[in-house]
Amino acid sequence: MLLLNYISNAEKSSTLLDLATFDKKADAVQMWHCGVSPRHFANEDGIKWVDHTTLGRKTEKKYGVAGDQVFAPQETTTTYISNNGERILVLNSSIFEHTNKGFDGTRGWFRNIHLNRKKISSENLVNTLNIVGHEHHYAVGQGDYSKELIEFAAWNNLKLIEEIPLVDYLSPMEH
């Protein structure tokens, strides 16, 4: 998140999200988190404060509060430095309005996804992240900063995570 904030000159702060699900028909992924995202991500409904969606969910008690907001349509960059600082995920995509609003929390549907500035399907993105064993909690910022992140990777000798197409047999684990 800090890297995205620096690259964007801190014009707008980034947020932290999980890849929650994907919609093969819409060729989109939903990014979500139970926490709070900056207000400037929100659609016209803004942000509402609700009982935390995961804390105490299996009990009668309610714990904590969380923001509930759906993101406005916008261009985004998603990144994550992983594998002990050896590789980087570089995604850019567009948030759009989807009929499935998802669970309470901060969230949006992302489509027109590009990995390293090359188009990738949502299905192949999910496959790629599963095969490389990618962690959750992705940094997401407003705007397209994929060129800057790829240059950052070159300066710091980081490996770019490359697409691994989904196949109907076991894929090799080393990528």
C-alpha positions as CSV (number, residue, x, y, z in Angstrom):
1,M,0.0,0.0,0.0
2,L,2.8,2.3,0.8
3,L,4.4,1.7,-2.6
4,L,1.2,2.6,-4.4
5,N,0.8,5.7,-2.2
6,Y,4.3,6.8,-3.1
7,I,3.9,6.1,-6.8
8,S,0.6,8.0,-7.0
9,N,2.3,11.0,-5.1
10,A,-0.2,10.2,-2.3
11,E,-3.0,11.9,-4.3
12,K,-5.4,9.2,-3.0
13,S,-4.5,6.5,-0.5
14,S,-4.7,2.9,-1.4
15,T,-6.6,0.1,0.3
16,L,-6.2,-3.5,1.3
17,L,-8.5,-6.2,-0.2
18,D,-8.8,-9.9,-0.7
19,L,-9.8,-11.7,-3.9
20,A,-13.1,-13.1,-2.7
21,T,-14.7,-14.7,-5.8
22,F,-14.9,-14.5,-9.5
23,D,-17.6,-14.5,-12.1
24,K,-16.5,-16.4,-15.2
25,K,-19.5,-15.2,-17.3
26,A,-18.6,-11.5,-16.6
27,D,-14.9,-12.3,-16.7
28,A,-14.5,-10.4,-13.4
29,V,-13.2,-10.9,-9.9
30,Q,-14.6,-9.4,-6.7
31,M,-12.2,-7.8,-4.3
32,W,-13.5,-7.4,-0.8
33,H,-12.4,-6.9,2.8
34,C,-14.3,-6.8,6.1
35,G,-12.4,-3.7,7.2
36,V,-12.5,-0.1,5.9
37,S,-11.4,1.4,2.6
38,P,-11.0,5.2,2.0
39,R,-14.2,7.0,1.3
40,H,-12.9,8.1,-2.1
41,F,-13.3,4.5,-3.4
42,A,-17.1,4.6,-2.7
43,N,-20.0,4.9,-5.1
44,E,-22.7,7.5,-4.6
45,D,-24.1,5.6,-1.6
46,G,-20.9,6.4,0.4
47,I,-20.0,4.4,3.4
48,K,-22.2,3.0,6.2
49,W,-21.0,1.6,9.5
50,V,-22.3,-1.9,10.3
51,D,-21.6,-4.7,12.7
52,H,-18.3,-6.3,11.8
53,T,-19.0,-9.0,9.3
54,T,-16.6,-11.7,10.6
55,L,-15.8,-11.0,14.3
56,G,-18.2,-13.0,16.4
57,R,-20.0,-14.4,13.4
58,K,-20.4,-17.8,15.0
59,T,-21.8,-16.4,18.3
60,E,-24.7,-14.5,19.5
61,K,-22.5,-11.5,20.4
62,K,-21.5,-8.7,17.9
63,Y,-18.0,-7.5,18.0
64,G,-16.6,-4.3,16.4
65,V,-17.7,-2.2,13.5
66,A,-16.8,-2.2,9.9
67,G,-17.4,0.0,6.9
68,D,-19.8,-1.1,4.2
69,Q,-19.3,0.4,0.8
70,V,-19.5,-0.5,-2.8
71,F,-16.8,1.0,-5.0
72,A,-17.6,3.4,-7.8
73,P,-16.5,2.5,-11.3
74,Q,-12.8,3.5,-11.7
75,E,-9.4,2.4,-13.0
76,T,-7.3,0.5,-10.5
77,T,-3.9,-1.0,-9.8
78,T,-3.4,-4.0,-7.6
79,T,0.0,-5.2,-6.4
80,Y,1.7,-7.4,-3.8
81,I,5.4,-8.0,-3.2
82,S,5.8,-11.6,-2.2
83,N,8.2,-14.5,-1.8
84,N,10.4,-12.6,0.6
85,G,10.7,-9.7,-1.7
86,E,11.6,-11.7,-4.8
87,R,8.5,-11.3,-6.9
88,I,5.8,-8.8,-7.6
89,L,2.2,-9.0,-8.8
90,V,1.2,-6.2,-11.2
91,L,-2.5,-5.9,-12.1
92,N,-4.5,-3.1,-13.6
93,S,-8.3,-3.3,-14.1
94,S,-11.6,-1.5,-14.1
95,I,-14.2,-1.5,-11.3
96,F,-17.7,-1.8,-12.7
97,E,-21.2,-2.0,-11.3
98,H,-22.3,-5.7,-10.9
99,T,-25.7,-7.0,-10.0
100,N,-24.1,-9.1,-7.2
101,K,-23.3,-6.6,-4.4
102,G,-21.5,-9.3,-2.3
103,F,-21.1,-9.4,1.5
104,D,-21.0,-6.4,3.7
105,G,-17.6,-4.8,3.8
106,T,-15.6,-2.7,1.3
107,R,-15.8,-4.2,-2.2
108,G,-15.9,-3.9,-5.9
109,W,-16.0,-6.0,-9.0
110,F,-12.9,-5.8,-11.2
111,R,-12.8,-6.6,-15.0
112,N,-10.7,-5.9,-18.0
113,I,-7.9,-7.3,-16.0
114,H,-4.3,-7.0,-17.2
115,L,-1.3,-8.8,-15.7
116,N,2.0,-7.1,-16.5
117,R,0.0,-4.9,-19.0
118,K,-1.3,-8.0,-20.9
119,K,-4.9,-9.0,-20.8
120,I,-5.7,-12.0,-18.6
121,S,-9.1,-13.7,-17.9
122,S,-10.4,-13.8,-14.4
123,E,-10.3,-17.6,-14.6
124,N,-6.6,-17.6,-15.5
125,L,-5.9,-15.0,-12.9
126,V,-7.4,-17.2,-10.1
127,N,-5.5,-20.2,-11.5
128,T,-2.2,-18.2,-11.6
129,L,-2.5,-17.0,-8.0
130,N,-3.5,-20.5,-6.8
131,I,-0.5,-22.2,-8.5
132,V,2.1,-19.7,-7.4
133,G,0.6,-19.9,-3.9
134,H,0.0,-16.2,-3.7
135,E,-1.0,-14.6,-0.3
136,H,-4.1,-12.6,0.3
137,H,-4.4,-9.0,1.3
138,Y,-3.6,-7.2,-2.0
139,A,-2.8,-3.5,-2.2
140,V,-5.3,-1.7,-4.5
141,G,-4.9,1.9,-5.6
142,Q,-6.9,4.2,-7.9
143,G,-5.5,4.8,-11.4
144,D,-3.2,2.7,-13.6
145,Y,0.3,2.5,-12.2
146,S,1.3,-0.7,-13.9
147,K,4.1,0.9,-15.9
148,E,5.6,2.4,-12.8
149,L,5.4,-0.9,-10.9
150,I,7.0,-2.8,-13.8
151,E,9.9,-0.3,-13.8
152,F,10.1,-0.6,-10.0
153,A,10.4,-4.4,-10.5
154,A,13.3,-3.8,-13.0
155,W,15.1,-1.4,-10.6
156,N,14.9,-3.9,-7.8
157,N,15.4,-7.2,-9.7
158,L,11.9,-8.5,-8.8
159,K,10.4,-11.3,-10.8
160,L,7.0,-10.5,-12.4
161,I,4.3,-13.1,-11.7
162,E,3.5,-14.5,-15.1
163,E,0.2,-15.9,-16.3
164,I,-0.4,-19.7,-15.9
165,P,-3.4,-20.6,-18.1
166,L,-6.0,-23.0,-16.6
167,V,-5.8,-26.5,-18.0
168,D,-7.6,-29.7,-17.3
169,Y,-4.6,-31.4,-15.9
170,L,-2.1,-30.8,-13.1
171,S,0.1,-27.8,-13.8
172,P,3.8,-27.7,-12.8
173,M,4.3,-25.8,-9.5
174,E,7.5,-23.9,-10.4
175,H,6.9,-20.6,-12.1
